[in-house]
Amino acid sequence: MSRLRSTILETSLQLFDQHGFHGVTVNQIVAASGTSKGGFYHHFQSKDELLFVIHDTFITYVLKEAGAANVIHTSPTAKVQAVIHSFVKVFDLYKPHISVFYQESNYLKPEYEERIKRKRDEFKDIIFGIIHEGQKSGDFRKELPLEVTAMAVLGMVNWIYKWYQQDGRYSIDEIAEVYIDLILHFLLPGSSDHLIRHMSKVPFFYDIK
């Protein structure tokens, strides 16, 4: 990404967060980012496309990381740990993008909204697929309804945007450890000792002597 494109994006994130999508004009974005209208339109066809790019940036990251985890790891348990870790991390890496997304997503034009929905559906399908794989292999509890379980995972992690603060008590990696532990506890059969044996990392809050 060029420096100017990045500057326009970062400036727009700040302005949209402060004033809302319709409260900001291209002229204001141009002035605040220190560019020209020609510079703006060289990188973005319109303010609507800019809003789409803000949305698309973090969704593309999550989807890419989930796809990689699905290929790199062979066991569904390892896959779910990697996917949840990258999913939680996105709320730190792209906090301004996600804030604008939840505030302004209603203003996405239908063609852009459809492209975002396709990527969100792809990510959801990966989550469904990993849990289904784990249930078929016996790694995960078979009695759990697939649809409810997968949507519970998605809903649980998505809610982070409501309360996460970058200067809070726990780092985003520590929060990811908590979420991975919670999710594995309801997915994996057996005792806590069994759970620990299947974890890629013992969580920071475990008191293991």
C-alpha positions as CSV (number, residue, x, y, z in Angstrom):
1,M,0.0,0.0,0.0
2,S,1.4,3.4,-0.9
3,R,2.1,5.9,1.8
4,L,-0.6,8.3,0.5
5,R,-3.2,5.6,0.3
6,S,-2.4,4.6,3.9
7,T,-2.6,8.2,5.0
8,I,-6.0,8.7,3.4
9,L,-7.3,5.6,5.1
10,E,-6.0,6.5,8.5
11,T,-7.3,10.0,8.2
12,S,-10.7,8.8,7.1
13,L,-10.9,6.3,10.0
14,Q,-10.4,9.2,12.5
15,L,-12.9,11.4,10.8
16,F,-15.6,8.8,10.3
17,D,-15.2,7.7,14.0
18,Q,-15.6,11.3,15.2
19,H,-18.3,12.6,12.8
20,G,-19.9,9.6,11.1
21,F,-19.7,8.6,7.4
22,H,-22.3,11.2,6.2
23,G,-20.7,13.9,8.5
24,V,-17.5,13.9,6.5
25,T,-16.9,15.1,2.9
26,V,-14.2,14.2,0.5
27,N,-12.9,17.8,0.8
28,Q,-12.5,17.3,4.5
29,I,-10.6,14.0,4.0
30,V,-8.4,15.7,1.4
31,A,-7.6,18.7,3.7
32,A,-6.9,16.6,6.8
33,S,-4.7,14.1,4.9
34,G,-2.7,16.8,3.2
35,T,-3.4,15.6,-0.3
36,S,-5.4,16.8,-3.3
37,K,-8.6,15.6,-4.8
38,G,-6.6,14.1,-7.6
39,G,-4.5,12.2,-5.0
40,F,-7.7,11.0,-3.4
41,Y,-9.4,9.8,-6.6
42,H,-6.2,8.2,-7.8
43,H,-6.5,5.7,-4.9
44,F,-10.3,5.6,-4.4
45,Q,-13.2,6.0,-6.8
46,S,-15.4,7.5,-4.2
47,K,-16.0,7.9,-0.5
48,D,-18.2,4.8,-0.7
49,E,-15.3,2.7,-2.0
50,L,-13.2,4.1,0.8
51,L,-15.7,2.8,3.4
52,F,-15.7,-0.6,1.7
53,V,-11.9,-0.7,1.8
54,I,-12.0,0.0,5.6
55,H,-14.4,-2.9,6.1
56,D,-12.6,-5.2,3.7
57,T,-9.2,-4.7,5.3
58,F,-9.9,-6.5,8.5
59,I,-12.2,-9.1,7.1
60,T,-9.6,-10.1,4.5
61,Y,-7.0,-10.4,7.3
62,V,-9.2,-12.8,9.3
63,L,-10.1,-14.8,6.3
64,K,-6.5,-15.1,5.2
65,E,-5.3,-16.2,8.7
66,A,-8.1,-18.8,9.0
67,G,-7.4,-20.2,5.6
68,A,-3.7,-20.5,6.4
69,A,-4.5,-22.3,9.7
70,N,-6.7,-24.7,7.9
71,V,-3.9,-25.7,5.6
72,I,-0.9,-25.6,8.0
73,H,-2.4,-27.6,10.9
74,T,-3.7,-31.2,10.5
75,S,-5.7,-31.6,13.7
76,P,-9.0,-29.7,14.2
77,T,-7.9,-28.8,17.8
78,A,-4.7,-27.1,16.5
79,K,-6.8,-25.4,13.7
80,V,-9.4,-24.0,16.1
81,Q,-6.6,-22.6,18.4
82,A,-4.9,-20.8,15.5
83,V,-8.1,-19.5,14.1
84,I,-9.4,-18.2,17.4
85,H,-6.0,-16.5,18.2
86,S,-5.9,-14.6,14.9
87,F,-9.7,-13.8,15.2
88,V,-9.2,-12.3,18.6
89,K,-6.0,-10.4,17.5
90,V,-7.9,-8.6,14.8
91,F,-9.8,-6.5,17.4
92,D,-6.4,-5.0,18.4
93,L,-4.7,-4.8,15.0
94,Y,-7.7,-3.2,13.3
95,K,-9.6,-1.6,16.2
96,P,-10.4,1.7,14.4
97,H,-11.5,-0.2,11.3
98,I,-13.9,-2.4,13.3
99,S,-15.2,0.6,15.2
100,V,-16.1,2.4,12.0
101,F,-17.5,-0.9,10.6
102,Y,-20.1,-1.3,13.4
103,Q,-21.0,2.4,13.3
104,E,-21.3,2.9,9.5
105,S,-21.9,-0.5,7.9
106,N,-25.5,0.5,7.1
107,Y,-24.1,3.0,4.6
108,L,-22.3,0.4,2.5
109,K,-23.7,0.3,-1.1
110,P,-25.3,-3.0,-2.0
111,E,-22.5,-4.1,-4.3
112,Y,-19.9,-3.5,-1.6
113,E,-22.1,-5.0,1.1
114,E,-22.4,-8.2,-1.0
115,R,-18.7,-8.5,-1.4
116,I,-18.2,-8.1,2.4
117,K,-20.9,-10.7,3.0
118,R,-19.2,-13.2,0.8
119,K,-16.0,-12.9,2.8
120,R,-17.9,-13.1,6.1
121,D,-19.6,-16.2,4.9
122,E,-16.3,-17.8,3.8
123,F,-14.9,-17.2,7.3
124,K,-18.1,-18.6,8.9
125,D,-17.8,-21.7,6.6
126,I,-14.2,-22.3,7.9
127,I,-15.4,-22.2,11.5
128,F,-18.3,-24.6,10.7
129,G,-15.9,-26.9,8.7
130,I,-13.3,-27.1,11.5
131,I,-15.9,-28.0,14.1
132,H,-17.6,-30.5,11.8
133,E,-14.2,-32.1,11.1
134,G,-13.5,-32.3,14.8
135,Q,-16.8,-33.9,15.5
136,K,-16.4,-36.5,12.8
137,S,-12.9,-37.4,14.0
138,G,-14.0,-37.6,17.6
139,D,-11.7,-34.8,18.7
140,F,-14.7,-32.6,19.6
141,R,-17.9,-33.5,21.4
142,K,-20.3,-35.0,18.9
143,E,-23.5,-34.3,20.8
144,L,-23.1,-30.5,20.4
145,P,-25.3,-29.1,17.6
146,L,-22.9,-27.9,14.9
147,E,-24.8,-24.8,13.9
148,V,-25.4,-23.5,17.5
149,T,-21.8,-24.3,18.5
150,A,-20.2,-22.5,15.5
151,M,-22.4,-19.5,15.9
152,A,-21.7,-19.4,19.7
153,V,-18.0,-19.2,18.9
154,L,-18.5,-16.4,16.3
155,G,-20.8,-14.4,18.6
156,M,-18.5,-14.8,21.6
157,V,-15.5,-13.5,19.8
158,N,-17.3,-10.8,17.9
159,W,-18.5,-9.2,21.1
160,I,-14.9,-8.2,22.0
161,Y,-15.3,-5.0,20.0
162,K,-17.8,-3.8,22.6
163,W,-15.4,-3.9,25.6
164,Y,-11.8,-4.3,24.5
165,Q,-9.4,-1.5,25.4
166,Q,-5.8,-1.4,24.2
167,D,-4.7,0.0,27.5
168,G,-6.7,-2.4,29.6
169,R,-5.5,-4.9,32.2
170,Y,-5.0,-7.8,29.8
171,S,-3.1,-7.8,26.6
172,I,-4.8,-9.0,23.4
173,D,-2.7,-12.2,23.5
174,E,-3.8,-12.9,27.1
175,I,-7.4,-12.4,26.1
176,A,-6.9,-14.8,23.2
177,E,-5.6,-17.4,25.6
178,V,-8.7,-17.0,27.7
179,Y,-11.0,-17.4,24.7
180,I,-9.1,-20.4,23.4
181,D,-9.4,-22.1,26.8
182,L,-13.1,-21.4,27.1
183,I,-13.8,-22.6,23.6
184,L,-11.7,-25.8,24.0
185,H,-13.4,-26.5,27.3
186,F,-16.8,-26.8,25.6
187,L,-15.5,-28.5,22.4
188,L,-13.1,-31.1,23.8
189,P,-14.4,-34.2,25.8
190,G,-12.6,-35.2,29.0
191,S,-10.9,-33.6,31.9
192,S,-8.8,-30.5,32.3
193,D,-5.7,-32.6,32.2
194,H,-6.8,-34.0,28.8
195,L,-7.5,-30.4,27.6
196,I,-4.0,-29.2,28.6
197,R,-2.3,-32.0,26.6
198,H,-4.1,-30.7,23.5
199,M,-3.3,-27.1,23.9
200,S,-0.5,-25.4,21.9
201,K,0.3,-23.2,25.0
202,V,-0.7,-23.4,28.6
203,P,-2.7,-20.2,29.4
204,F,-1.0,-17.6,31.5
205,F,-3.7,-17.9,34.2
206,Y,-3.2,-21.6,34.9
207,D,-1.5,-22.3,38.2
208,I,0.5,-25.4,37.3
209,K,3.3,-26.4,39.6
